[in-house]
Amino acid sequence: MAITHMAVLATALLALLCLPCAVAVVVCADELVARRLFSRGGRQETHALRCLEREFSAGNLELRPPDHEPSLEELVAELRRLDRQRRSSPTIDSAAWLTAVLRAYDHRLAMASRSLGLTEHLAQLDGMDREIERVRVEGLLHAAGLRLRAA
């Protein structure tokens, strides 16, 4: 009986001592797997990055904004899509998602306003002032003949 108690006590102490190691392995396992997977292609990626850096520092590459300005029709289509997304209740109730949609919507509103020569102040405002400016800009675009909401 004393031997059984001693074996149970030894097993319990061993489990107690090994528990932090087991938790650390479980917590860090994803990092170990990711390191192992990405270490295989690391040389090729490093070589490609060094080549790009060499080309850029030599002046052979330059960073320029894209030449393609979206047409007014493309902007209206994007505004309609973003308007549907911001008005519909998202399946994921996420404030970050709604903020990103509103930011993209405001950016497209500003682009459409600039293309028509209208003034807007969306970038300078926040909160309720931005909401009011958004409604004002939508009204200006509607008065200019753009239908931002599908029938």
Secondary structure, DSSP 8 states (H G I E B T S, - for coil): -HHHHHHHHHHHHHHHHHHHHHHHHHHHHHHHHHHHHHTSSHHHHHHHHHHHHHHHHHTS------S----HHHHHHHHHHHHHHHHS--SS--HHHHHHHHHHHHHHHHHHHHHHT----TTT--THHHHHHHHHHHHHHHHTT---S--
